[in-house]
């Protein structure tokens, strides 16, 4: 029996990192889940509006090159460090 514990990353309120034993937290409308990290993957729920930003599109290209369309975590996997991802998404939110 698991429980859900949403947690907001200190940087900005709309970037959410989901901590859950089952990783089954519902993704709100207008958002999508991604897994980020080089070794240990962490799940983030981010706004769909990030898809239009060139910096995020570069991350998507890297993800395509590394994983193709096979994402073993069940959601999009972004191949970068958690710290770099948080810094990028914080800069996208302020623009």
Secondary structure, DSSP 8 states (H G I E B T S, - for coil): ---EEEEE-SS-TT-EEEEESS------TTEEEEEE-SSS-EEEEEEGGGGGSHHHHHHHHHHHHHHTT--TTSSEEE-S-HHHHHHHHHHHHH-
